[in-house]
Amino acid sequence: MTPAARIQAAIEILDDILGGRPAEQALTSWARRSRYAGSKDRAAIRDHVFDALRARRSLAARGGAVTGRGLMIGLLRAQGQEISSFFTGDRHAPDALSEAEQAAGRNPEPGAEASDIPDWLWPEFTASLGESAEAAGRIMQRRAPLHLRANLLKTDRQTAISLLAEDGVVAQPHPACATAMEVVEGARKVAQTRAYQQGMVELQDAASQAIAERVPLRSGLRVLDFCAGGGGKTLALAARVRGEILAHDAAPQRMRDLPARATRAGAQVRLVATDVVEREAPFDLILADVPCSGSGSWRRAPDGKWLLTPERLLELTRIQSAILRTVSGLVATGGQVAYATCSMLRVENNNIVEQFLSENPGWKQDDRAQWTVLDGTDGFFLSVLTRVA
């Protein structure tokens, strides 16, 4: 495919997404209809789509319309590209710009629009991030870095970096924690490396790794990852201690790959169904990485930013409070709950913890930490709570 044809494909996919289809579904549907597209074509088109979604508001302003075509015009303008060389109408290229399209477009307004945050969310976003809000918004307009975790059950970080380099992947230490690496060259080769295939490294954001490192874990504790999802933090915890880590998720299908991943990593993990969690209690430590807005990872799933509504955010905070109440009843006296989110919003973080502590005098907070996109990671929050009575 020509570069112009790739842009036309991105326009079609973006229109599908703007019509209500989830981004991954729209991309998959297009790929199935377009068998002629090679792997490099698909990768380039995916990059166009996600670059446009991350900056949807500001690009729509630059392009003059909230359409696939408007977003791609805005993207090319933002990149300083000569639009007429792509919008020619020839050989599957987008049609040439009309006079109206040439005249349309403006610089985005400072604040929510330039930062690509919905207007209704901007007050909460700025209250949560303070003077860093606009800088965080600009960072989220760009794709996230690729981070890897060195699996301490099989290797250390420096050895992992050397092994990756032998297979053409250049990685460097990331300061977030002792296992974190950032891939700076060869990102698309990671899954083909020996280090990855032999379970020496895992894909995991550096702040997610930092949470697993900061959780007060030691051998001999009964530990439950209550909202395990795909199991990234479960495996990171299991790499820190010798012993079994229990994993649970309200949607068990999310954990379907976890047993195979644990085997590859050399970790001991046991899945626990919802109807038997209480029988397994009490636990010494529960990690609850609760469902959230995902605002800390919107670079990776940018359509989530535009699908979030005030009603959904309120619903999420109620779910978060309910999960925290539930897990607090599953730990022994002296036991701990590590409450975590991949959100940068105080309404999902500090507010939830402070409300819980005000309603439960038998608990205290022993640790609190937050990472934002300004730290070179996804946005994450952690609060370690101890049951003292």
C-alpha positions as CSV (number, residue, x, y, z in Angstrom):
1,M,0.0,0.0,0.0
2,T,1.1,3.5,-0.7
3,P,1.4,6.0,2.2
4,A,-1.7,7.8,0.9
5,A,-3.7,4.5,0.7
6,R,-2.7,3.8,4.3
7,I,-4.2,7.2,5.3
8,Q,-7.4,6.4,3.5
9,A,-7.6,3.1,5.3
10,A,-7.1,5.0,8.6
11,I,-9.9,7.4,7.7
12,E,-12.3,4.5,7.1
13,I,-11.4,2.8,10.4
14,L,-11.7,6.1,12.3
15,D,-15.1,6.7,10.9
16,D,-16.1,3.2,12.1
17,I,-14.8,4.0,15.6
18,L,-16.5,7.4,15.7
19,G,-19.7,5.6,14.8
20,G,-19.4,3.6,18.0
21,R,-17.3,0.5,17.3
22,P,-14.5,-0.2,19.7
23,A,-11.1,0.6,18.3
24,E,-9.7,-3.0,18.3
25,Q,-12.9,-4.3,16.7
26,A,-12.7,-1.7,14.0
27,L,-9.1,-2.5,13.2
28,T,-9.7,-6.3,13.2
29,S,-12.7,-5.9,10.9
30,W,-10.8,-3.8,8.5
31,A,-7.9,-6.3,8.4
32,R,-10.3,-9.2,7.7
33,R,-11.7,-7.2,4.8
34,S,-8.3,-6.2,3.5
35,R,-6.2,-9.4,3.1
36,Y,-4.0,-7.6,0.6
37,A,-2.5,-5.4,3.4
38,G,0.8,-6.7,4.6
39,S,2.1,-6.6,8.1
40,K,3.9,-3.3,7.7
41,D,0.7,-1.8,6.2
42,R,-1.3,-3.0,9.1
43,A,1.2,-1.7,11.6
44,A,1.4,1.7,9.9
45,I,-2.4,2.0,9.7
46,R,-2.8,1.1,13.4
47,D,-0.3,3.8,14.3
48,H,-2.2,6.4,12.3
49,V,-5.5,5.4,14.0
50,F,-4.1,5.5,17.5
51,D,-2.2,8.7,16.9
52,A,-5.5,10.3,15.8
53,L,-7.4,8.9,18.8
54,R,-5.0,10.1,21.4
55,A,-5.3,13.7,20.1
56,R,-8.9,13.5,18.8
57,R,-10.0,16.9,20.1
58,S,-7.0,19.0,19.1
59,L,-6.7,17.2,15.7
60,A,-10.4,17.8,15.0
61,A,-9.8,21.5,15.6
62,R,-6.8,21.5,13.3
63,G,-8.6,19.4,10.7
64,G,-11.9,21.2,10.9
65,A,-14.2,18.2,11.6
66,V,-14.7,15.3,14.0
67,T,-14.6,12.7,11.2
68,G,-11.9,10.3,10.1
69,R,-11.0,12.6,7.3
70,G,-10.9,15.6,9.6
71,L,-8.7,13.8,12.1
72,M,-6.2,12.7,9.5
73,I,-6.1,16.2,8.0
74,G,-5.4,17.5,11.5
75,L,-2.7,14.9,12.1
76,L,-0.9,15.8,9.0
77,R,-1.1,19.5,9.7
78,A,0.2,18.9,13.3
79,Q,3.1,16.9,11.8
80,G,3.9,19.7,9.3
81,Q,3.2,17.4,6.3
82,E,2.2,18.6,2.8
83,I,-1.4,17.4,2.8
84,S,-1.8,17.7,-1.0
85,S,0.8,15.1,-1.6
86,F,-1.4,12.5,0.2
87,F,-5.0,13.7,-0.6
88,T,-4.8,13.3,-4.3
89,G,-7.7,10.9,-5.1
90,D,-5.3,8.7,-7.1
91,R,-4.7,4.9,-6.5
92,H,-6.8,4.5,-3.3
93,A,-5.6,7.8,-1.9
94,P,-8.1,10.2,-0.1
95,D,-9.9,12.7,-2.3
96,A,-8.3,16.0,-2.8
97,L,-9.2,18.7,-0.2
98,S,-12.1,20.9,-1.1
99,E,-11.9,24.6,-0.8
100,A,-13.9,24.4,2.5
101,E,-11.5,21.9,3.9
102,Q,-8.5,24.0,2.9
103,A,-10.0,27.0,4.7
104,A,-11.2,25.0,7.8
105,G,-9.1,24.3,10.8
106,R,-7.6,26.3,13.6
107,N,-5.2,26.0,16.5
108,P,-6.9,24.2,19.5
109,E,-7.9,26.4,22.4
110,P,-5.6,26.2,25.5
111,G,-6.8,24.0,28.3
112,A,-9.0,21.0,27.8
113,E,-9.1,21.1,24.0
114,A,-5.3,21.5,23.5
115,S,-4.7,18.9,26.1
116,D,-7.2,16.5,24.6
117,I,-9.3,16.0,27.7
118,P,-13.2,16.1,27.6
119,D,-14.6,19.4,28.9
120,W,-16.6,17.7,31.7
121,L,-13.5,15.9,33.0
122,W,-11.1,18.9,32.8
123,P,-11.9,20.3,36.3
124,E,-11.2,16.9,37.9
125,F,-8.1,16.4,35.8
126,T,-6.6,19.7,36.7
127,A,-7.5,19.3,40.4
128,S,-5.8,15.9,40.4
129,L,-2.6,16.9,38.5
130,G,-2.4,20.6,39.4
131,E,0.1,22.6,37.4
132,S,1.2,19.4,35.6
133,A,-2.2,18.9,34.0
134,E,-1.5,20.4,30.6
135,A,1.9,18.8,30.4
136,A,0.3,15.4,31.2
137,G,-2.3,16.0,28.5
138,R,0.4,16.7,26.0
139,I,2.3,13.6,26.9
140,M,-0.8,11.5,26.5
141,Q,-1.1,12.7,22.9
142,R,1.9,10.5,22.1
143,R,2.2,6.8,22.2
144,A,3.4,5.1,25.4
145,P,6.9,3.6,25.7
146,L,7.3,-0.2,25.7
147,H,8.4,-1.5,29.1
148,L,9.5,-4.9,30.0
149,R,9.9,-6.6,33.4
150,A,12.9,-8.8,34.2
151,N,11.6,-12.0,35.7
152,L,13.7,-12.4,38.9
153,L,12.8,-16.1,39.0
154,K,15.0,-16.6,36.0
155,T,17.3,-13.7,35.5
156,D,18.2,-10.2,36.5
157,R,17.7,-6.9,34.6
158,Q,21.2,-6.5,33.3
159,T,21.3,-10.1,32.0
160,A,17.9,-9.6,30.4
161,I,19.1,-6.5,28.6
162,S,22.1,-8.4,27.3
163,L,20.0,-11.3,26.0
164,L,17.5,-9.0,24.3
165,A,20.4,-7.2,22.6
166,E,21.6,-10.5,21.1
167,D,18.2,-10.7,19.3
168,G,18.2,-7.2,18.1
169,V,16.1,-5.5,20.9
170,V,17.8,-2.6,22.6
171,A,16.5,-1.9,26.2
172,Q,17.8,0.3,29.0
173,P,17.0,0.3,32.7
174,H,14.0,2.4,33.8
175,P,14.2,4.2,37.2
176,A,10.8,3.2,38.4
177,C,12.0,0.0,39.9
178,A,14.7,-2.6,39.9
179,T,13.1,-4.9,37.3
180,A,11.9,-2.3,34.8
181,M,13.4,-1.8,31.3
182,E,12.4,0.5,28.5
183,V,12.7,-0.7,24.9
184,V,14.4,2.0,22.7
185,E,14.9,-0.1,19.6
186,G,13.4,-3.2,18.1
187,A,10.0,-3.0,19.9
188,R,8.2,-5.2,17.3
189,K,10.8,-7.9,17.7
190,V,10.3,-8.5,21.5
191,A,7.9,-11.5,21.1
192,Q,10.4,-13.3,18.9
193,T,13.3,-13.0,21.3
194,R,14.6,-15.9,23.4
195,A,14.4,-13.8,26.5
196,Y,10.6,-13.4,26.0
197,Q,9.9,-16.9,24.8
198,Q,11.8,-18.5,27.7
199,G,9.9,-16.4,30.3
200,M,12.8,-14.2,31.3
201,V,11.0,-11.0,30.5
202,E,7.3,-9.9,30.5
203,L,5.6,-7.0,28.9
204,Q,4.6,-4.7,31.8
205,D,4.5,-1.0,32.4
206,A,7.2,0.3,34.7
207,A,4.8,1.8,37.2
208,S,2.8,-1.4,37.3
209,Q,6.0,-3.2,38.2
210,A,6.8,-0.6,40.8
211,I,3.5,-1.3,42.5
212,A,4.4,-5.0,42.7
213,E,7.8,-4.1,44.1
214,R,6.4,-1.7,46.7
215,V,3.7,-4.0,48.1
216,P,5.0,-5.2,51.5
217,L,5.5,-8.8,50.5
218,R,7.6,-11.5,52.3
219,S,7.8,-15.3,52.2
220,G,5.3,-17.2,54.2
221,L,2.4,-14.7,53.7
222,R,-0.9,-15.9,52.2
223,V,-1.3,-13.5,49.3
224,L,-4.3,-12.9,47.0
225,D,-4.4,-10.8,43.8
226,F,-8.1,-10.0,44.0
227,C,-8.5,-8.2,40.6
228,A,-5.9,-10.2,38.7
229,G,-7.1,-9.5,35.2
230,G,-4.5,-10.9,32.8
231,G,-2.1,-11.6,35.7
232,G,0.7,-9.2,35.1
233,K,1.0,-8.1,38.8
234,T,0.3,-11.7,39.9
235,L,3.4,-12.9,38.1
236,A,5.4,-9.9,39.4
237,L,4.5,-10.7,42.9
238,A,5.2,-14.4,42.4
239,A,8.7,-13.5,41.1
240,R,9.5,-11.8,44.5
241,V,9.0,-14.7,46.8
242,R,9.1,-18.5,46.8
243,G,5.6,-19.7,47.5
244,E,2.1,-19.8,46.0
245,I,0.3,-16.6,45.0
246,L,-3.5,-16.9,44.7
247,A,-5.3,-15.0,41.8
248,H,-8.9,-14.1,41.5
249,D,-11.0,-12.1,39.0
250,A,-14.7,-11.4,38.9
251,A,-14.5,-12.2,35.2
252,P,-12.5,-15.5,35.2
253,Q,-12.0,-15.5,31.4
254,R,-9.5,-12.6,31.8
255,M,-7.2,-15.1,33.6
256,R,-7.4,-17.8,30.9
257,D,-3.8,-17.3,29.8
258,L,-2.4,-16.9,33.3
259,P,-1.6,-20.6,34.0
260,A,0.4,-20.9,30.8
261,R,2.2,-17.6,31.5
262,A,3.0,-18.8,35.0
263,T,4.4,-22.0,33.7
264,R,6.6,-20.1,31.3
265,A,7.7,-17.8,34.0
266,G,8.4,-20.6,36.5
267,A,5.9,-19.1,39.0
268,Q,3.5,-20.8,41.4
269,V,0.1,-19.3,40.9
270,R,-3.3,-20.8,41.9
271,L,-6.6,-19.5,40.4
272,V,-9.4,-19.0,42.9
273,A,-13.1,-18.8,41.9
274,T,-15.3,-16.1,43.3
275,D,-17.5,-18.6,45.2
276,V,-14.6,-20.0,47.2
277,V,-12.6,-16.8,48.0
278,E,-14.3,-16.5,51.4
279,R,-13.4,-20.1,52.2
280,E,-9.7,-19.3,51.5
281,A,-9.7,-16.4,53.9
282,P,-8.2,-14.9,55.9
283,F,-5.3,-13.6,53.9
284,D,-2.2,-11.8,55.1
285,L,-2.1,-9.5,52.0
286,I,-4.5,-8.7,49.3
287,L,-3.7,-6.6,46.2
288,A,-6.8,-5.0,44.8
289,D,-6.0,-3.3,41.5
290,V,-9.6,-2.2,41.0
291,P,-11.5,-1.4,37.8
292,C,-11.1,2.3,37.0
293,S,-11.2,4.9,34.3
294,G,-7.9,3.8,33.0
295,S,-6.8,7.5,32.8
296,G,-3.3,6.5,33.5
297,S,-3.1,4.2,30.4
298,W,-5.1,6.3,27.9
299,R,-2.0,6.4,25.6
300,R,-2.5,2.6,25.2
301,A,-6.3,2.6,25.0
302,P,-7.2,6.2,23.8
303,D,-10.8,5.4,22.9
304,G,-11.4,4.9,26.7
305,K,-10.8,8.6,27.2
306,W,-13.6,9.6,24.9
307,L,-16.0,6.8,26.0
308,L,-15.8,7.8,29.7
309,T,-18.9,9.7,31.0
310,P,-19.6,11.4,34.3
311,E,-22.1,8.6,35.0
312,R,-19.6,5.9,34.3
313,L,-17.0,7.5,36.5
314,L,-19.4,7.8,39.4
315,E,-20.3,4.1,38.9
316,L,-16.6,3.2,38.9
317,T,-16.1,5.0,42.2
318,R,-18.9,3.0,43.8
319,I,-17.4,-0.2,42.5
320,Q,-14.0,0.7,43.9
321,S,-15.5,1.5,47.3
322,A,-17.4,-1.8,47.3
323,I,-14.3,-3.8,46.4
324,L,-12.3,-2.2,49.1
325,R,-15.0,-3.0,51.6
326,T,-15.1,-6.6,50.4
327,V,-11.4,-7.3,50.5
328,S,-11.1,-5.6,53.9
329,G,-13.2,-8.4,55.3
330,L,-10.9,-11.0,53.9
331,V,-7.7,-10.1,55.8
332,A,-6.6,-11.1,59.3
333,T,-5.9,-8.6,62.0
334,G,-2.5,-7.2,61.2
335,G,-3.1,-8.1,57.5
336,Q,-2.9,-5.6,54.7
337,V,-4.8,-4.4,51.6
338,A,-2.9,-2.8,48.8
339,Y,-5.4,-0.7,46.9
340,A,-4.3,0.2,43.4
341,T,-5.6,1.8,40.3
342,C,-4.2,2.7,36.8
343,S,-5.8,6.2,37.2
344,M,-4.4,9.6,37.9
345,L,-7.8,11.0,39.1
346,R,-8.1,11.8,42.8
347,V,-11.7,10.8,42.8
348,E,-10.6,7.2,42.2
349,N,-7.6,7.3,44.4
350,N,-7.2,9.5,47.5
351,N,-10.9,10.1,47.8
352,I,-11.7,6.4,47.9
353,V,-9.0,5.6,50.5
354,E,-9.9,8.6,52.7
355,Q,-13.6,7.7,52.6
356,F,-12.7,4.1,53.6
357,L,-10.5,5.2,56.5
358,S,-13.1,7.6,57.8
359,E,-15.7,4.8,57.9
360,N,-13.4,2.1,59.3
361,P,-11.4,3.3,62.4
362,G,-9.8,-0.2,62.7
363,W,-7.6,0.5,59.7
364,K,-4.6,2.8,59.0
365,Q,-2.7,3.8,56.0
366,D,1.0,2.8,56.0
367,D,2.1,3.8,52.5
368,R,0.9,5.8,49.6
369,A,2.4,6.4,46.2
370,Q,1.5,7.8,42.8
371,W,3.0,7.7,39.4
372,T,1.9,9.8,36.5
373,V,2.8,10.0,32.8
374,L,5.3,12.7,33.7
375,D,7.4,9.9,35.4
376,G,7.8,8.2,32.0
377,T,5.3,5.5,33.0
378,D,1.6,5.0,32.9
379,G,-0.4,6.6,35.7
380,F,-0.8,4.4,38.8
381,F,-1.8,4.8,42.4
382,L,-1.1,2.7,45.4
383,S,-2.3,2.8,49.0
384,V,-1.2,0.2,51.6
385,L,-3.8,-0.2,54.4
386,T,-3.3,-2.2,57.6
387,R,-6.0,-3.8,59.7
388,V,-5.1,-2.9,63.3
389,A,-8.2,-4.1,65.0
